[in-house]
């Protein structure tokens, strides 16, 4: 009886571990997408704010990397230009505007990961 309980415990642990690995594998590409920059601010004149995915807010400045999930609020009379990494396209963001970065700079497609 003790051997049967031990064997069943081992089987349950293996099943639980494989489920956990699959959940992590399913979430990994999405996590990486929010950690990898999709663009950069190449010009910033005037005032504007970047609201990050985690809700932190910083001032827009030249050289600031932009991530999927970021939003930009550009003040009246200001000018911001960002460069998208996926196609090197320059995106002029109009004054007095609120935009989501991923709407103008599509994220780079990450390879699919399969965990065995």
N, CA, C and O atoms as CSV, one atom per row, in Angstrom:
chain,resi,resn,atom,element,x,y,z
A,1,UNK,N,N,0.815,-1.191,0.000
A,1,UNK,CA,C,0.000,0.000,0.000
A,1,UNK,C,C,0.864,1.262,0.000
A,1,UNK,O,O,0.556,2.237,-0.685
A,2,UNK,N,N,1.949,1.228,0.779
A,2,UNK,CA,C,2.836,2.381,0.863
A,2,UNK,C,C,3.467,2.680,-0.493
A,2,UNK,O,O,3.642,3.844,-0.854
A,3,UNK,N,N,3.813,1.626,-1.250
A,3,UNK,CA,C,4.422,1.806,-2.571
A,3,UNK,C,C,3.411,2.403,-3.556
A,3,UNK,O,O,3.780,3.205,-4.414
A,4,UNK,N,N,2.149,2.017,-3.436
A,4,UNK,CA,C,1.115,2.550,-4.326
A,4,UNK,C,C,0.917,4.042,-4.057
A,4,UNK,O,O,0.806,4.836,-4.992
A,5,UNK,N,N,0.873,4.419,-2.784
A,5,UNK,CA,C,0.712,5.830,-2.425
A,5,UNK,C,C,1.909,6.638,-2.925
A,5,UNK,O,O,1.741,7.742,-3.442
A,6,UNK,N,N,3.109,6.093,-2.773
A,6,UNK,CA,C,4.315,6.772,-3.249
A,6,UNK,C,C,4.268,6.947,-4.761
A,6,UNK,O,O,4.573,8.023,-5.276
A,7,UNK,N,N,3.886,5.889,-5.471
A,7,UNK,CA,C,3.811,5.948,-6.930
A,7,UNK,C,C,2.774,6.975,-7.384
A,7,UNK,O,O,3.033,7.749,-8.305
A,8,UNK,N,N,1.606,6.988,-6.748
A,8,UNK,CA,C,0.574,7.961,-7.105
A,8,UNK,C,C,1.023,9.393,-6.811
A,8,UNK,O,O,0.718,10.314,-7.568
A,9,UNK,N,N,1.742,9.569,-5.718
A,9,UNK,CA,C,2.260,10.896,-5.380
A,9,UNK,C,C,3.229,11.379,-6.448
A,9,UNK,O,O,3.173,12.537,-6.865
A,10,UNK,N,N,4.114,10.500,-6.890
A,10,UNK,CA,C,5.085,10.850,-7.931
A,10,UNK,C,C,4.372,11.202,-9.234
A,10,UNK,O,O,4.725,12.180,-9.892
A,11,UNK,N,N,3.377,10.413,-9.604
A,11,UNK,CA,C,2.616,10.680,-10.830
A,11,UNK,C,C,1.925,12.043,-10.736
A,11,UNK,O,O,1.943,12.815,-11.694
A,12,UNK,N,N,1.325,12.335,-9.600
A,12,UNK,CA,C,0.646,13.627,-9.418
A,12,UNK,C,C,1.628,14.792,-9.508
A,12,UNK,O,O,1.319,15.827,-10.098
A,13,UNK,N,N,2.800,14.621,-8.925
A,13,UNK,CA,C,3.821,15.674,-8.995
A,13,UNK,C,C,4.256,15.898,-10.438
A,13,UNK,O,O,4.404,17.044,-10.864
A,14,UNK,N,N,4.462,14.832,-11.190
A,14,UNK,CA,C,4.872,14.945,-12.596
A,14,UNK,C,C,3.789,15.647,-13.416
A,14,UNK,O,O,4.094,16.514,-14.234
A,15,UNK,N,N,2.542,15.279,-13.200
A,15,UNK,CA,C,1.437,15.912,-13.932
A,15,UNK,C,C,1.348,17.396,-13.576
A,15,UNK,O,O,1.194,18.240,-14.459
A,16,UNK,N,N,1.444,17.710,-12.294
A,16,UNK,CA,C,1.370,19.110,-11.867
A,16,UNK,C,C,2.527,19.917,-12.453
A,16,UNK,O,O,2.334,21.056,-12.879
A,17,UNK,N,N,3.718,19.340,-12.478
A,17,UNK,CA,C,4.885,20.031,-13.021
A,17,UNK,C,C,4.722,20.299,-14.513
A,17,UNK,O,O,5.058,21.384,-14.988
A,18,UNK,N,N,4.210,19.319,-15.255
A,18,UNK,CA,C,4.038,19.526,-16.698
A,18,UNK,C,C,2.979,20.591,-16.967
A,18,UNK,O,O,3.115,21.360,-17.919
A,19,UNK,N,N,1.933,20.654,-16.153
A,19,UNK,CA,C,0.913,21.693,-16.309
A,19,UNK,C,C,1.512,23.067,-16.031
A,19,UNK,O,O,1.253,24.018,-16.768
A,20,UNK,N,N,2.310,23.175,-14.971
A,20,UNK,CA,C,2.956,24.440,-14.635
A,20,UNK,C,C,3.873,24.887,-15.756
A,20,UNK,O,O,3.873,26.066,-16.111
A,21,UNK,N,N,4.657,23.974,-16.326
A,21,UNK,CA,C,5.544,24.326,-17.433
A,21,UNK,C,C,4.750,24.831,-18.627
A,21,UNK,O,O,5.184,25.771,-19.293
A,22,UNK,N,N,3.593,24.230,-18.918
A,22,UNK,CA,C,2.782,24.666,-20.052
A,22,UNK,C,C,2.215,26.057,-19.800
A,22,UNK,O,O,2.190,26.888,-20.708
A,23,UNK,N,N,1.762,26.316,-18.584
A,23,UNK,CA,C,1.237,27.642,-18.255
A,23,UNK,C,C,2.331,28.685,-18.423
A,23,UNK,O,O,2.093,29.742,-19.007
A,24,UNK,N,N,3.528,28.401,-17.917
A,24,UNK,CA,C,4.640,29.332,-18.066
A,24,UNK,C,C,4.992,29.537,-19.529
A,24,UNK,O,O,5.275,30.661,-19.942
A,25,UNK,N,N,4.979,28.467,-20.322
A,25,UNK,CA,C,5.295,28.575,-21.743
A,25,UNK,C,C,4.251,29.406,-22.471
A,25,UNK,O,O,4.589,30.154,-23.389
A,26,UNK,N,N,2.984,29.285,-22.075
A,26,UNK,CA,C,1.922,30.070,-22.704
A,26,UNK,C,C,2.061,31.556,-22.384
A,26,UNK,O,O,1.756,32.399,-23.227
A,27,UNK,N,N,2.518,31.886,-21.178
A,27,UNK,CA,C,2.618,33.278,-20.754
A,27,UNK,C,C,3.940,33.925,-21.138
A,27,UNK,O,O,4.025,35.153,-21.169
A,28,UNK,N,N,4.974,33.145,-21.429
A,28,UNK,CA,C,6.298,33.689,-21.693
A,28,UNK,C,C,6.333,34.656,-22.869
A,28,UNK,O,O,6.872,35.751,-22.710
A,29,UNK,N,N,5.789,34.321,-24.052
A,29,UNK,CA,C,5.857,35.281,-25.156
A,29,UNK,C,C,5.172,36.608,-24.836
A,29,UNK,O,O,5.664,37.667,-25.228
A,30,UNK,N,N,4.055,36.562,-24.135
A,30,UNK,CA,C,3.354,37.794,-23.775
A,30,UNK,C,C,4.188,38.611,-22.793
A,30,UNK,O,O,4.266,39.833,-22.922
A,31,UNK,N,N,4.810,37.958,-21.817
A,31,UNK,CA,C,5.666,38.646,-20.855
A,31,UNK,C,C,6.833,39.309,-21.567
A,31,UNK,O,O,7.155,40.466,-21.294
A,32,UNK,N,N,7.477,38.568,-22.494
A,32,UNK,CA,C,8.617,39.116,-23.219
A,32,UNK,C,C,8.209,40.288,-24.100
A,32,UNK,O,O,8.979,41.234,-24.268
A,33,UNK,N,N,7.015,40.236,-24.659
A,33,UNK,CA,C,6.549,41.331,-25.514
A,33,UNK,C,C,6.490,42.639,-24.738
A,33,UNK,O,O,6.780,43.697,-25.296
A,34,UNK,N,N,6.122,42.587,-23.470
A,34,UNK,CA,C,6.049,43.797,-22.670
A,34,UNK,C,C,7.413,44.205,-22.124
A,34,UNK,O,O,7.553,45.311,-21.601
A,35,UNK,N,N,8.410,43.350,-22.230
A,35,UNK,CA,C,9.746,43.651,-21.740
A,35,UNK,C,C,10.685,44.121,-22.841
A,35,UNK,O,O,11.744,44.678,-22.550
A,36,UNK,N,N,10.320,43.908,-24.092
A,36,UNK,CA,C,11.169,44.263,-25.226
A,36,UNK,C,C,10.693,45.579,-25.829
A,36,UNK,O,O,9.509,45.724,-26.134
A,37,UNK,N,N,11.608,46.552,-26.008
A,37,UNK,CA,C,11.187,47.822,-26.590
A,37,UNK,C,C,10.726,47.652,-28.037
A,37,UNK,O,O,11.263,46.829,-28.779
A,38,UNK,N,N,9.718,48.447,-28.428
A,38,UNK,CA,C,9.234,48.398,-29.809
A,38,UNK,C,C,9.500,49.709,-30.536
A,38,UNK,O,O,9.197,49.838,-31.722
A,39,UNK,N,N,10.067,50.681,-29.827
A,39,UNK,CA,C,10.382,51.956,-30.456
A,39,UNK,C,C,11.194,52.830,-29.528
A,39,UNK,O,O,11.459,52.474,-28.380
A,40,UNK,N,N,11.589,53.995,-30.053
A,40,UNK,CA,C,12.394,54.935,-29.283
A,40,UNK,C,C,11.992,56.355,-29.667
A,40,UNK,O,O,11.636,56.622,-30.814
A,41,UNK,N,N,12.054,57.260,-28.696
A,41,UNK,CA,C,11.771,58.670,-28.961
A,41,UNK,C,C,13.004,59.272,-29.636
A,41,UNK,O,O,14.091,59.266,-29.059
A,42,UNK,N,N,12.839,59.795,-30.863
A,42,UNK,CA,C,13.969,60.395,-31.581
A,42,UNK,C,C,13.913,61.927,-31.556
A,42,UNK,O,O,14.911,62.591,-31.835
A,43,UNK,N,N,12.753,62.478,-31.223
A,43,UNK,CA,C,12.616,63.932,-31.104
A,43,UNK,C,C,11.536,64.231,-30.074
A,43,UNK,O,O,10.459,63.635,-30.091
A,44,UNK,N,N,11.843,65.162,-29.179
A,44,UNK,CA,C,10.868,65.556,-28.150
A,44,UNK,C,C,11.025,67.040,-27.867
A,44,UNK,O,O,12.032,67.474,-27.308
A,45,UNK,N,N,10.018,67.815,-28.260
A,45,UNK,CA,C,10.012,69.258,-28.005
A,45,UNK,C,C,8.733,69.599,-27.255
A,45,UNK,O,O,7.638,69.237,-27.686
A,46,UNK,N,N,8.873,70.287,-26.148
A,46,UNK,CA,C,7.709,70.635,-25.346
A,46,UNK,C,C,7.480,69.611,-24.255
A,46,UNK,O,O,8.415,68.974,-23.771
A,47,UNK,N,N,6.219,69.464,-23.874
A,47,UNK,CA,C,5.866,68.592,-22.752
A,47,UNK,C,C,5.069,67.382,-23.207
A,47,UNK,O,O,4.257,67.454,-24.129
A,48,UNK,N,N,5.319,66.292,-22.547
A,48,UNK,CA,C,4.565,65.073,-22.781
A,48,UNK,C,C,4.895,64.055,-21.709
A,48,UNK,O,O,5.922,64.154,-21.037
A,49,UNK,N,N,4.030,63.088,-21.558
A,49,UNK,CA,C,4.208,62.047,-20.537
A,49,UNK,C,C,4.076,60.670,-21.166
A,49,UNK,O,O,3.301,60.465,-22.101
A,50,UNK,N,N,4.849,59.732,-20.634
A,50,UNK,CA,C,4.727,58.318,-20.994
A,50,UNK,C,C,4.122,57.612,-19.791
A,50,UNK,O,O,4.651,57.695,-18.683
A,51,UNK,N,N,3.018,56.923,-20.010
A,51,UNK,CA,C,2.447,56.077,-18.966
A,51,UNK,C,C,2.800,54.644,-19.324
A,51,UNK,O,O,2.368,54.123,-20.352
A,52,UNK,N,N,3.583,54.018,-18.472
A,52,UNK,CA,C,4.039,52.648,-18.705
A,52,UNK,C,C,2.917,51.657,-18.414
A,52,UNK,O,O,1.910,51.986,-17.787
A,53,UNK,N,N,3.127,50.431,-18.892
A,53,UNK,CA,C,2.179,49.344,-18.676
A,53,UNK,C,C,1.908,49.144,-17.187
A,53,UNK,O,O,0.791,48.812,-16.790
A,54,UNK,N,N,2.945,49.349,-16.363
A,54,UNK,CA,C,2.795,49.165,-14.910
A,54,UNK,C,C,2.249,50.417,-14.219
A,54,UNK,O,O,2.258,50.503,-12.991
A,55,UNK,N,N,1.775,51.384,-15.005
A,55,UNK,CA,C,1.128,52.623,-14.541
A,55,UNK,C,C,2.097,53.688,-14.046
A,55,UNK,O,O,1.645,54.740,-13.595
A,56,UNK,N,N,3.418,53.465,-14.109
A,56,UNK,CA,C,4.346,54.535,-13.752
A,56,UNK,C,C,4.327,55.585,-14.868
A,56,UNK,O,O,4.111,55.257,-16.034
A,57,UNK,N,N,4.553,56.835,-14.501
A,57,UNK,CA,C,4.501,57.944,-15.456
A,57,UNK,C,C,5.840,58.670,-15.440
A,57,UNK,O,O,6.363,59.005,-14.378
A,58,UNK,N,N,6.394,58.911,-16.640
A,58,UNK,CA,C,7.650,59.648,-16.766
A,58,UNK,C,C,7.493,60.694,-17.866
A,58,UNK,O,O,6.612,60.587,-18.718
A,59,UNK,N,N,8.352,61.698,-17.834
A,59,UNK,CA,C,8.353,62.713,-18.888
A,59,UNK,C,C,8.977,62.143,-20.151
A,59,UNK,O,O,9.904,61.336,-20.089
A,60,UNK,N,N,8.460,62.570,-21.294
A,60,UNK,CA,C,9.021,62.131,-22.575
A,60,UNK,C,C,10.332,62.866,-22.800
A,60,UNK,O,O,10.418,64.081,-22.621
A,61,UNK,N,N,11.355,62.108,-23.196
A,61,UNK,CA,C,12.638,62.711,-23.534
A,61,UNK,C,C,13.276,61.923,-24.674
A,61,UNK,O,O,13.006,60.736,-24.854
A,62,UNK,N,N,14.114,62.596,-25.427
A,62,UNK,CA,C,14.805,61.964,-26.547
A,62,UNK,C,C,15.622,60.783,-26.031
A,62,UNK,O,O,16.294,60.877,-25.005
A,63,UNK,N,N,15.551,59.672,-26.761
A,63,UNK,CA,C,16.296,58.475,-26.386
A,63,UNK,C,C,15.526,57.512,-25.495
A,63,UNK,O,O,16.003,56.414,-25.206
A,64,UNK,N,N,14.348,57.912,-25.061
A,64,UNK,CA,C,13.537,57.048,-24.185
A,64,UNK,C,C,12.989,55.870,-24.988
A,64,UNK,O,O,12.370,56.061,-26.035
A,65,UNK,N,N,13.217,54.655,-24.496
A,65,UNK,CA,C,12.697,53.456,-25.158
A,65,UNK,C,C,11.215,53.310,-24.844
A,65,UNK,O,O,10.758,53.629,-23.746
A,66,UNK,N,N,10.479,52.821,-25.833
A,66,UNK,CA,C,9.034,52.660,-25.699
A,66,UNK,C,C,8.671,51.190,-25.808
A,66,UNK,O,O,9.260,50.455,-26.600
A,67,UNK,N,N,7.708,50.766,-25.016
A,67,UNK,CA,C,7.332,49.366,-24.914
A,67,UNK,C,C,5.857,49.183,-25.238
A,67,UNK,O,O,5.056,50.111,-25.130
A,68,UNK,N,N,5.523,47.967,-25.635
A,68,UNK,CA,C,4.126,47.634,-25.845
A,68,UNK,C,C,3.398,47.868,-24.518
A,68,UNK,O,O,3.886,47.461,-23.463
A,69,UNK,N,N,2.269,48.501,-24.567
A,69,UNK,CA,C,1.536,48.821,-23.349
A,69,UNK,C,C,1.743,50.250,-22.886
A,69,UNK,O,O,0.999,50.736,-22.034
A,70,UNK,N,N,2.762,50.949,-23.444
A,70,UNK,CA,C,2.979,52.351,-23.103
A,70,UNK,C,C,1.962,53.224,-23.832
A,70,UNK,O,O,1.533,52.903,-24.940
A,71,UNK,N,N,1.585,54.320,-23.201
A,71,UNK,CA,C,0.774,55.331,-23.884
A,71,UNK,C,C,1.475,56.679,-23.737
A,71,UNK,O,O,2.148,56.943,-22.740
A,72,UNK,N,N,1.302,57.519,-24.746
A,72,UNK,CA,C,1.939,58.830,-24.762
A,72,UNK,C,C,0.865,59.906,-24.745
A,72,UNK,O,O,-0.102,59.840,-25.503
A,73,UNK,N,N,1.037,60.888,-23.886
A,73,UNK,CA,C,0.145,62.047,-23.866
A,73,UNK,C,C,1.005,63.256,-24.217
A,73,UNK,O,O,1.899,63.646,-23.467
A,74,UNK,N,N,0.709,63.839,-25.381
A,74,UNK,CA,C,1.488,64.952,-25.890
A,74,UNK,C,C,0.719,66.248,-25.617
A,74,UNK,O,O,-0.448,66.374,-25.988
A,75,UNK,N,N,1.379,67.202,-24.970
A,75,UNK,CA,C,0.732,68.465,-24.599
A,75,UNK,C,C,0.544,69.362,-25.822
A,75,UNK,O,O,1.198,69.186,-26.850
A,76,UNK,N,N,-0.348,70.309,-25.688
A,76,UNK,CA,C,-0.600,71.286,-26.748
A,76,UNK,C,C,0.681,72.081,-27.015
A,76,UNK,O,O,1.348,72.527,-26.081
A,77,UNK,N,N,1.016,72.254,-28.289
A,77,UNK,CA,C,2.213,72.989,-28.680
A,77,UNK,C,C,3.488,72.160,-28.639
A,77,UNK,O,O,4.572,72.695,-28.873
A,78,UNK,N,N,3.386,70.869,-28.348
A,78,UNK,CA,C,4.559,69.992,-28.262
A,78,UNK,C,C,4.677,69.129,-29.510
A,78,UNK,O,O,3.721,68.975,-30.271
A,79,UNK,N,N,5.867,68.571,-29.707
A,79,UNK,CA,C,6.112,67.702,-30.860
A,79,UNK,C,C,6.941,66.507,-30.406
A,79,UNK,O,O,7.949,66.657,-29.716
A,80,UNK,N,N,6.497,65.318,-30.806
A,80,UNK,CA,C,7.225,64.089,-30.491
A,80,UNK,C,C,7.279,63.227,-31.745
A,80,UNK,O,O,6.281,63.057,-32.444
A,81,UNK,N,N,8.467,62.686,-32.016
A,81,UNK,CA,C,8.651,61.750,-33.120
A,81,UNK,C,C,9.267,60.492,-32.532
A,81,UNK,O,O,10.262,60.554,-31.810
A,82,UNK,N,N,8.667,59.350,-32.848
A,82,UNK,CA,C,9.254,58.087,-32.404
A,82,UNK,C,C,9.624,57.253,-33.621
A,82,UNK,O,O,9.029,57.383,-34.691
A,83,UNK,N,N,10.616,56.398,-33.434
A,83,UNK,CA,C,11.034,55.470,-34.483
A,83,UNK,C,C,10.669,54.064,-34.035
A,83,UNK,O,O,11.003,53.638,-32.930
A,84,UNK,N,N,9.977,53.354,-34.917
A,84,UNK,CA,C,9.552,51.986,-34.620
A,84,UNK,C,C,10.672,51.014,-34.983
A,84,UNK,O,O,11.278,51.133,-36.048
A,85,UNK,N,N,10.944,50.059,-34.105
A,85,UNK,CA,C,12.013,49.097,-34.353
A,85,UNK,C,C,11.671,48.075,-35.428
A,85,UNK,O,O,12.566,47.599,-36.128
A,86,UNK,N,N,10.399,47.730,-35.575
A,86,UNK,CA,C,10.052,46.649,-36.500
A,86,UNK,C,C,10.232,47.038,-37.962
A,86,UNK,O,O,10.456,46.165,-38.801
A,87,UNK,N,N,10.138,48.340,-38.293
A,87,UNK,CA,C,10.261,48.753,-39.694
A,87,UNK,C,C,11.017,50.070,-39.865
A,87,UNK,O,O,11.057,50.616,-40.968
A,88,UNK,N,N,11.612,50.584,-38.802
A,88,UNK,CA,C,12.353,51.854,-38.800
A,88,UNK,C,C,11.506,53.042,-39.250
A,88,UNK,O,O,12.050,54.081,-39.626
A,89,UNK,N,N,10.191,52.900,-39.216
A,89,UNK,CA,C,9.267,53.972,-39.588
A,89,UNK,C,C,9.296,55.062,-38.518
A,89,UNK,O,O,9.303,54.774,-37.322
A,90,UNK,N,N,9.313,56.313,-38.967
A,90,UNK,CA,C,9.219,57.438,-38.038
A,90,UNK,C,C,7.748,57.836,-37.928
A,90,UNK,O,O,7.050,57.965,-38.934
A,91,UNK,N,N,7.296,58.027,-36.706
A,91,UNK,CA,C,5.900,58.329,-36.434
A,91,UNK,C,C,5.826,59.686,-35.745
A,91,UNK,O,O,6.264,59.832,-34.604
A,92,UNK,N,N,5.270,60.682,-36.441
A,92,UNK,CA,C,5.055,62.013,-35.873
A,92,UNK,C,C,3.758,61.991,-35.076
A,92,UNK,O,O,2.685,61.739,-35.622
A,93,UNK,N,N,3.869,62.254,-33.797
A,93,UNK,CA,C,2.680,62.228,-32.947
A,93,UNK,C,C,2.168,63.658,-32.792
A,93,UNK,O,O,2.906,64.536,-32.345
A,94,UNK,N,N,0.917,63.896,-33.155
A,94,UNK,CA,C,0.370,65.257,-33.106
A,94,UNK,C,C,0.272,65.799,-31.677
A,94,UNK,O,O,0.171,65.047,-30.708
A,95,UNK,N,N,0.304,67.118,-31.586
A,95,UNK,CA,C,0.139,67.777,-30.285
A,95,UNK,C,C,-1.255,67.519,-29.725
A,95,UNK,O,O,-2.192,67.210,-30.461
A,96,UNK,N,N,-1.367,67.652,-28.423
A,96,UNK,CA,C,-2.653,67.529,-27.730
A,96,UNK,C,C,-3.330,66.184,-28.025
A,96,UNK,O,O,-4.527,66.127,-28.309
A,97,UNK,N,N,-2.541,65.104,-27.953
A,97,UNK,CA,C,-3.010,63.768,-28.333
A,97,UNK,C,C,-2.620,62.747,-27.276
A,97,UNK,O,O,-1.608,62.896,-26.591
A,98,UNK,N,N,-3.436,61.712,-27.155
A,98,UNK,CA,C,-3.127,60.541,-26.338
A,98,UNK,C,C,-3.103,59.340,-27.272
A,98,UNK,O,O,-4.106,59.044,-27.922
A,99,UNK,N,N,-1.960,58.636,-27.349
A,99,UNK,CA,C,-1.835,57.485,-28.250
A,99,UNK,C,C,-1.226,56.301,-27.515
A,99,UNK,O,O,-0.471,56.468,-26.557
A,100,UNK,N,N,-1.566,55.103,-27.977
A,100,UNK,CA,C,-0.937,53.870,-27.493
A,100,UNK,C,C,0.198,53.530,-28.454
A,100,UNK,O,O,-0.005,53.497,-29.668
A,101,UNK,N,N,1.379,53.280,-27.921
A,101,UNK,CA,C,2.558,53.046,-28.757
A,101,UNK,C,C,2.354,51.869,-29.700
A,101,UNK,O,O,2.763,51.938,-30.859
A,102,UNK,N,N,1.731,50.789,-29.234
A,102,UNK,CA,C,1.583,49.608,-30.090
A,102,UNK,C,C,0.628,49.839,-31.259
A,102,UNK,O,O,0.590,49.025,-32.181
A,103,UNK,N,N,-0.151,50.940,-31.243
A,103,UNK,CA,C,-1.004,51.245,-32.393
A,103,UNK,C,C,-0.191,51.755,-33.578
A,103,UNK,O,O,-0.582,51.550,-34.727
A,104,UNK,N,N,0.928,52.412,-33.316
A,104,UNK,CA,C,1.770,52.927,-34.395
A,104,UNK,C,C,2.985,52.081,-34.660
A,104,UNK,O,O,3.497,52.060,-35.779
A,105,UNK,N,N,3.452,51.387,-33.655
A,105,UNK,CA,C,4.616,50.504,-33.784
A,105,UNK,C,C,4.180,49.106,-33.371
A,105,UNK,O,O,4.112,48.787,-32.183
A,106,UNK,N,N,3.889,48.289,-34.354
A,106,UNK,CA,C,3.502,46.909,-34.037
A,106,UNK,C,C,4.692,46.203,-33.404
A,106,UNK,O,O,5.828,46.416,-33.827
A,107,UNK,N,N,4.453,45.372,-32.403
A,107,UNK,CA,C,5.566,44.666,-31.761
A,107,UNK,C,C,6.217,43.675,-32.713
A,107,UNK,O,O,5.578,43.141,-33.619
A,108,UNK,N,N,7.492,43.446,-32.486
A,108,UNK,CA,C,8.221,42.435,-33.242
A,108,UNK,C,C,7.648,41.076,-32.879
A,108,UNK,O,O,7.447,40.785,-31.700
A,109,UNK,N,N,7.384,40.246,-33.869
A,109,UNK,CA,C,6.829,38.919,-33.609
A,109,UNK,C,C,7.891,38.041,-32.956
A,109,UNK,O,O,9.000,37.895,-33.471
A,110,UNK,N,N,7.538,37.468,-31.831
A,110,UNK,CA,C,8.438,36.565,-31.120
A,110,UNK,C,C,8.216,35.144,-31.602
A,110,UNK,O,O,7.095,34.770,-31.946
A,111,UNK,N,N,9.278,34.350,-31.629
A,111,UNK,CA,C,9.096,32.958,-32.047
A,111,UNK,C,C,8.254,32.196,-31.036
A,111,UNK,O,O,8.300,32.479,-29.839
A,112,UNK,N,N,7.491,31.236,-31.520
A,112,UNK,CA,C,6.691,30.393,-30.639
A,112,UNK,C,C,7.613,29.416,-29.914
A,112,UNK,O,O,8.517,28.839,-30.517
A,113,UNK,N,N,7.379,29.240,-28.632
A,113,UNK,CA,C,8.195,28.363,-27.806
A,113,UNK,C,C,7.353,27.166,-27.401
A,113,UNK,O,O,6.231,27.320,-26.918
A,114,UNK,N,N,7.892,25.990,-27.596
A,114,UNK,CA,C,7.185,24.781,-27.184
A,114,UNK,C,C,8.000,24.091,-26.106
A,114,UNK,O,O,9.181,23.802,-26.297
A,115,UNK,N,N,7.374,23.832,-24.990
A,115,UNK,CA,C,8.030,23.151,-23.882
A,115,UNK,C,C,7.554,21.711,-23.875
A,115,UNK,O,O,6.355,21.431,-23.878
A,116,UNK,N,N,8.503,20.824,-23.866
A,116,UNK,CA,C,8.154,19.395,-23.861
A,116,UNK,C,C,7.994,18.891,-22.454
A,116,UNK,O,O,7.701,17.713,-22.251
